Amino acid sequence: MLAIDGVLGGYSKEYFIVNTRQGVNRMKSYIPKADEIQRKWYVVDGTDKVLGRLASEAAKILTGKNKPIYTPHIDTGDYVIIINCDKVVLTGKKLDQKMHRTVTTRPGSMKETPYRKFMAEQSDKAVYEAIKGMLPKNTLGRKMLKKLRVYKGAEHDNSAQMPETLELDI
């Protein structure tokens, strides 16, 4: 321990000498190993759910923040399947005022689409991009995003994983 300006925080020098030689009993932080993490599959119904609230809850599950073993630098999250994303709603005037923008590297290539048209044509992409924006922007976030499946209708291809239905109170 380092003494700052001769102050030892109320402890004597002997306390630090004795405890550094014998070791101090401190609680250890639990860091989960990669093979110890048990991943579940969840199905979330997007019918009449607000897009941002649905996306934030899905992002929490993908990152693993709903588990007690959450560690920021380890992917501890579960798999999420979102069905009926064509029935997701936006609040206020966002359907008319919010724009979906795509840009390539070419000058003048920005294309804007109103969210009303974007949700009608590609609602699965709208939900996917909303969740993607709430995940970390690094390799860990890209790894978490691979555990997300988004479907327009009520049918999904992941019935073999026996997913649990998750009711969100949003």
Summary of the structure (lengths in Angstrom):
residues: 170
radius of gyration: 23.6
end to end distance: 48.6
largest distance: 73.0
contacts: 398
relative contact order: 0.19
helix: 36%
strand: 16%
